[in-house]
Amino acid sequence: MKTSNPTHNMDNVVDFFTGKTFSTLHDERFIRLAPELDGLEMLYSNDTSSEKLFSLKILCWGLRANGEVVGLVPWLNDIVPCPDLCDPLNGHFEGYYDQGIDDVFFEAPIHKVVELETAADYYEIECENDDDVVQEVPDMIGTHAVLATPGQKHLSLVEVISWRLLHDGTIYGMLTDHTKVVSTPVLPGDDCLYAAQTNDNFRYFFQHQIANKIKAQDPEALAAISLLVDDV
């Protein structure tokens, strides 16, 4: 993928939050996404249950500017690369999992690597600004965003319609502003969509299994969600 914003003289500039140079962050930014359509999952372990492995559906695969391809999952309040998952309380990446053939692996599937590299070569994107939209892919795993109601101990669940990739590598979960809907169904790229992570009321992302438990008043799910309400 070709862009009009090459990075120069950034090797000595360090990002305060990550400790990485800006040139490294530039090389690690995502330049192309490919939805996961075969149900592949991320395996992770949790410090509170060290003997167990847990799984999450992979949302999509991302091609970095440096050529690396990794799986991506909605995690807490962002979308994160699976290998970068290293939260001391909530999980550690343990590999990818193909439930259909009961196979665990640690690198992106070759068919996704080929798909992403071919697409990146085919589409020549000329961007002038960091927030220019490079790509938008539909959410295929039922992700929901949790939004707080200002001034009230109340949370609402909103379906994520799509995920929007910007030129700077930022990936936003896109939600529907129902006051701006002109036609239905609402599809990726619709003018009524807005980025969850830029909403002051946004708290977390949940995959559909947890969202459905919350909607069904599942006691364990409600107990967990009550912790979020306390932080509203």
Summary of the structure (lengths in Angstrom):
residues: 232
radius of gyration: 18.5
end to end distance: 41.3
largest distance: 54.2
contacts: 665
relative contact order: 0.15
helix: 22%
strand: 38%
